[in-house]
Amino acid sequence: MAEMKDIVKLAVDTYKGTVEKYSESQAQDVLRQALIEVNNGKTTLDYKDIRDGKCNGLFSLIEEILSNTIIEGLQGDEYFNALVDFRNVAEGDQNVFVVEDSNLFVVADAADGTQGIRRQRLGGATEAAIPTSLKLVRIYEELNRVLSGRVDFNQFIDKVADSFRQRMLNDIYALWSGATAAQLGGVAFFPTAGAYDEDDLLEVISHVEAAAGGKPATIIGTKKGLRNLKESIQSDGAKDELHNYGYYGKFYGTPCVATPQRHKIGTTEFVLDDDVLTIIAGDDKPLKVVYEGDPIVLMGDPMSNADFTQEYLYGEKYGMGIVLAGKNSGIGRYEIVS
């Protein structure tokens, strides 16, 4: 069998539709054969073989493929890239984020030859840790169908990877949407609410950029929310952007990033408020997501199920929180009230 890293890369490329060496059908067959090879040459799961250790590497291969696919999907999300600082740590390692004191020194006036000014102590730093917890999904029968060729490998990946991706993105959206000034840890925060007024929004943008030491800001919102941003002078290019993307790509020079709206899991209720726009500038991404340890696949015992179906658990441990250094960072929230 090829090296595991090559099989994992092929699986991720197949999922993304970017396979170079093989056609899509050939890539599917290579992946299936790799699974069969680590499954002791069989196309179905054999509980006794797995119990007796004859399928060395089967679940390790699945764990690697799924974990890489989930991360690839998240890091291709523009909202994720704009707001999330992703970190992967080994099981038990500290996932500590150091937040430096944002206070500046007061520069005093003094006469020539004088050094008698008040001393100022170098500010300290605080540490913030992100608690993690295990997230699990229980699946039955699907792996048998993959190994026997009765299901596309991407369908198998989709069901697990998309489930974890949706859960994580929903958690991220809910965390950020509910963020308060207290949670932002002293970072310069400029909330404004009222009827839409471009001067008010421009003022929030200016405050955020000034707090970030002049770094350019970005406006983040849902597509519906960004449609509210209408410059007084409409260029042909702006009209084309609205027609092609559903929102304007820039607001008086400030780039806009559209956040795909999502449903809360198990409901048809939206996660994000369409009337709230976030303005952010600075070097630090406010949302910290920490993956801890390696993903796991746990085999179930078919004899314990009344219908003798085979099942297994796929799990990953992660956590998230808001951690921002006050230095060179600014955040604004503009709520449009009808």
C-alpha positions in Angstrom: 0.0 0.0 0.0 1.1 3.6 -0.6 2.3 5.7 2.3 -0.5 6.8 4.6 0.3 10.5 4.0 -0.2 9.9 0.3 -3.5 8.1 0.8 -4.7 10.9 3.1 -3.7 13.6 0.6 -5.5 11.7 -2.2 -8.6 11.4 0.0 -8.6 15.1 0.8 -7.9 16.1 -2.9 -10.7 13.8 -4.0 -13.1 15.4 -1.6 -12.1 18.9 -2.8 -12.2 17.8 -6.5 -8.5 18.6 -7.1 -7.0 15.2 -7.9 -4.2 15.5 -10.5 -2.8 12.0 -10.9 -6.0 10.0 -11.2 -9.5 10.4 -12.6 -12.2 10.7 -10.0 -13.3 7.0 -10.4 -9.6 5.9 -10.3 -9.0 7.9 -7.1 -12.1 6.3 -5.5 -10.8 2.9 -6.4 -7.3 3.7 -4.9 -8.9 4.8 -1.7 -11.1 1.7 -1.5 -8.2 -0.6 -2.2 -6.2 1.1 0.5 -9.0 0.5 3.0 -9.4 -3.1 1.9 -5.6 -3.7 2.3 -5.6 -2.5 5.9 -8.8 -4.4 6.5 -7.0 -7.7 6.1 -7.9 -8.0 2.5 -11.6 -8.0 3.1 -14.4 -5.9 1.8 -16.6 -6.1 4.9 -15.9 -5.5 8.5 -15.2 -8.7 10.5 -15.6 -8.2 14.2 -13.3 -11.1 15.0 -10.5 -9.8 12.8 -10.7 -6.4 14.4 -10.9 -7.9 17.9 -7.9 -10.1 17.2 -5.8 -7.2 15.8 -5.7 -8.3 12.2 -6.8 -4.9 10.7 -3.8 -2.9 11.8 -4.1 0.7 10.5 -7.7 0.6 9.3 -9.2 3.1 11.8 -5.9 5.1 11.9 -6.3 5.7 8.2 -10.0 6.8 8.6 -9.1 9.1 11.5 -6.4 10.8 9.5 -8.6 11.3 6.4 -11.5 12.7 8.4 -9.5 15.0 10.6 -7.7 16.5 7.5 -10.9 16.8 5.6 -12.7 18.7 8.4 -9.8 21.1 8.9 -9.5 21.7 5.1 -13.1 22.5 4.9 -13.0 25.0 7.8 -9.9 26.8 6.6 -11.5 27.3 3.2 -14.3 29.4 4.9 -13.7 33.1 4.6 -15.4 33.9 7.9 -13.3 31.3 9.7 -10.1 32.7 8.2 -11.0 36.3 9.1 -11.8 35.7 12.8 -10.4 32.4 14.0 -6.9 31.5 15.3 -6.7 27.8 15.0 -4.3 25.8 17.1 -3.6 22.0 17.3 -2.0 20.7 20.5 -1.1 17.2 21.7 -3.3 15.5 24.3 -2.6 17.1 27.7 -0.5 20.0 26.4 -1.3 23.5 27.6 -3.3 25.5 25.2 -2.4 28.8 26.8 -2.7 32.1 25.0 -0.6 35.0 26.4 -2.3 38.4 26.4 0.1 41.3 26.8 -0.8 44.4 28.7 -2.2 47.0 26.2 -1.3 50.1 28.2 1.2 52.5 26.7 3.8 54.5 28.6 3.2 58.2 29.2 6.0 60.3 27.6 6.8 63.3 29.8 8.2 66.7 29.1 11.5 67.5 30.8 14.0 70.3 30.9 17.4 69.7 29.4 19.7 67.7 31.7 16.8 66.4 33.8 15.8 62.8 34.3 13.6 63.3 37.4 10.3 61.9 35.9 7.9 59.3 37.3 8.9 55.7 36.7 6.5 53.5 35.0 6.5 49.7 35.4 6.6 47.5 32.3 3.1 45.9 32.1 2.7 42.3 32.7 0.8 39.6 30.8 -2.1 37.4 31.5 -2.7 33.8 30.4 -6.0 32.4 29.0 -6.6 28.7 28.5 -9.3 27.3 26.2 -11.2 24.3 27.8 -11.7 21.4 25.4 -14.3 18.6 25.4 -14.8 15.5 23.4 -17.4 15.6 20.5 -18.7 12.3 19.2 -20.8 11.0 16.4 -22.1 7.4 16.3 -22.4 5.7 12.8 -23.4 2.2 11.8 -23.1 0.1 8.6 -21.6 2.9 6.4 -18.0 1.6 6.5 -19.1 -1.8 5.2 -20.7 -0.1 2.2 -17.6 1.9 1.5 -15.4 -1.1 1.6 -17.7 -3.2 -0.6 -17.9 -0.4 -3.1 -21.7 0.3 -2.6 -21.2 3.9 -1.6 -18.9 6.7 -2.9 -16.1 7.3 -0.5 -16.9 11.1 -0.5 -20.4 10.3 0.7 -18.9 8.6 3.7 -16.6 11.5 4.3 -19.4 14.1 3.8 -21.6 12.5 6.5 -19.0 12.7 9.2 -16.9 15.7 8.2 -19.9 17.9 7.4 -21.5 17.0 10.7 -18.4 18.1 12.7 -17.9 21.1 10.5 -21.4 22.3 11.0 -21.3 21.8 14.7 -18.0 23.7 15.0 -19.1 26.6 12.7 -22.4 26.9 14.6 -20.4 27.0 17.9 -18.1 29.7 16.5 -21.0 31.8 15.1 -23.0 31.5 18.4 -19.9 32.5 20.4 -19.1 35.5 18.3 -22.7 36.7 17.9 -23.1 36.7 21.7 -19.8 38.4 22.5 -20.0 41.2 25.0 -17.5 44.0 25.8 -16.6 42.1 29.0 -15.6 39.0 27.0 -13.4 41.0 24.7 -11.0 41.5 27.6 -10.4 45.3 27.5 -10.0 45.5 23.7 -11.2 48.8 22.3 -14.9 48.0 21.5 -17.2 50.4 19.6 -20.8 49.3 19.5 -23.3 51.4 17.7 -27.0 50.9 17.0 -29.6 52.9 15.1 -31.1 53.5 11.7 -28.7 52.9 8.9 -26.4 56.0 8.4 -23.3 55.7 6.4 -21.6 58.5 8.4 -22.2 56.6 11.6 -20.7 53.4 10.1 -17.7 55.3 8.7 -17.1 56.7 12.2 -17.1 53.2 13.7 -14.7 52.1 11.1 -12.4 55.0 11.9 -12.5 54.3 15.6 -11.6 50.6 15.0 -8.7 51.5 12.7 -7.4 54.1 15.1 -7.5 51.6 18.0 -5.6 49.1 15.8 -2.8 51.6 15.1 -4.0 52.6 11.7 -4.4 49.0 10.4 -7.2 48.7 7.8 -10.5 47.3 9.0 -12.8 44.7 7.5 -16.6 44.6 7.6 -18.1 41.2 8.3 -21.8 40.3 8.0 -24.3 38.0 6.3 -25.0 38.6 2.7 -28.4 40.1 3.6 -26.8 42.4 6.2 -24.1 43.6 3.8 -26.8 44.6 1.3 -27.6 47.5 3.6 -24.3 49.1 2.8 -25.1 51.5 -0.1 -22.6 54.2 -0.9 -24.1 57.6 -1.9 -22.4 57.4 -5.3 -23.0 54.2 -7.1 -20.4 53.1 -9.6 -20.9 50.6 -12.4 -18.4 48.3 -10.7 -20.4 48.4 -7.5 -23.6 47.5 -9.3 -21.8 44.6 -11.0 -20.6 43.4 -7.5 -24.2 43.6 -6.2 -25.5 41.7 -9.2 -22.7 39.0 -9.1 -22.3 38.5 -5.4 -25.4 39.9 -3.8 -23.5 42.6 -1.8 -21.0 45.3 -2.4 -17.4 44.1 -2.1 -16.2 47.4 -0.5 -17.7 50.2 1.5 -15.8 53.4 0.8 -12.6 51.4 0.5 -13.2 49.0 3.4 -13.5 45.4 2.2 -16.6 43.4 3.1 -16.6 39.7 3.9 -19.9 37.8 3.6 -20.6 35.2 6.2 -22.8 32.3 5.0 -26.0 32.1 7.1 -26.5 28.9 9.0 -29.4 27.1 10.8 -29.1 26.2 14.4 -28.7 22.4 14.5 -32.1 20.7 14.4 -34.0 23.9 13.6 -34.7 26.4 10.8 -33.7 29.3 13.0 -30.7 31.3 11.7 -27.6 31.5 13.9 -26.5 35.0 12.8 -28.4 38.3 13.1 -28.7 39.8 9.6 -28.9 43.3 11.2 -25.5 43.2 12.9 -22.2 44.0 11.1 -18.9 43.4 12.8 -15.9 45.7 12.0 -12.5 44.3 13.0 -8.9 45.5 12.6 -5.6 44.3 14.0 -3.1 41.6 14.0 -4.9 39.3 16.4 -7.8 37.0 15.5 -10.4 37.1 18.4 -11.7 33.6 18.2 -9.4 30.8 19.4 -10.2 27.3 18.4 -8.1 24.5 20.0 -8.0 20.9 18.7 -6.5 18.7 21.4 -5.0 15.3 20.7 -5.8 13.0 17.8 -9.3 12.0 16.5 -10.5 8.5 17.6 -12.6 5.8 16.0 -14.0 3.3 18.4 -15.4 0.0 17.2 -18.8 -1.2 18.5 -19.8 -4.7 19.4 -22.4 -6.0 16.9 -23.5 -8.7 19.4 -24.7 -5.9 21.7 -27.2 -4.6 19.1 -30.5 -6.3 18.7 -30.3 -6.1 14.9 -26.6 -7.1 14.7 -25.6 -3.9 12.9 -22.0 -2.8 13.1 -21.4 0.6 14.5 -18.5 2.8 15.6 -17.9 6.2 17.2 -15.9 9.0 15.7 -14.7 11.6 18.1 -12.6 14.8 18.2 -11.7 17.0 21.2 -11.8 20.7 20.7 -12.8 23.9 22.5 -13.1 27.6 21.7 -13.2 31.0 23.3 -12.6 34.7 22.8 -9.1 35.9 23.6 -7.8 39.2 22.4 -4.8 41.3 23.2 -5.8 44.9 23.6 -2.7 46.2 21.8 -3.2 47.1 18.2 -6.7 45.6 17.9 -10.1 47.2 17.5 -13.6 45.8 17.2 -16.8 47.5 16.2 -20.4 46.3 16.1 -22.9 48.2 14.0 -26.5 47.1 14.6 -29.1 48.4 12.1 -32.4 49.2 13.8 -35.4 49.5 11.5 
